[in-house]
Amino acid sequence: MTDSEVSKQDYNIDFERIKELISKYEEIKRSGEIKRYNEESTKKDFILPLFEALGWNVYSVTEKKYSMKDRKPLLINDDEYSIGFG
């Protein structure tokens, strides 16, 4: 089992959904529709689905709310994509 397979299994990351979101963003940007996006529509169409694809339960009201100071580094490396927060 490769490191990439372990990461996908351990963290329940949906790489296909992330690729779909990237494609959707690229199409919206190419079409010029990106100009109609505000904070709320960006959150609804991209940010929440991204966090959900990363395995977060974004719709739970019972989970602890974290502030930016509580945030831990996250690095995702796939053959095609590399995403990092830190």
HELIX and SHEET records of a PDB file:
HELIX    1   1 ASP A    3  TYR A   11  1                                   9    
HELIX    2   2 PHE A   15  SER A   31  1                                  17    
HELIX    3   3 GLU A   33  ARG A   36  5                                   4    
HELIX    4   4 GLU A   39  THR A   42  1                                   4    
HELIX    5   5 LYS A   43  ILE A   47  3                                   5    
HELIX    6   6 LEU A   48  ALA A   53  1                                   6    
HELIX    7   7 MET A   68  ASP A   70  5                                   3    
SHEET    1   A 2 LEU A  74  ASN A  77  0                                        
SHEET    2   A 2 SER A  82  PHE A  85 -1                                        
END                                                                             
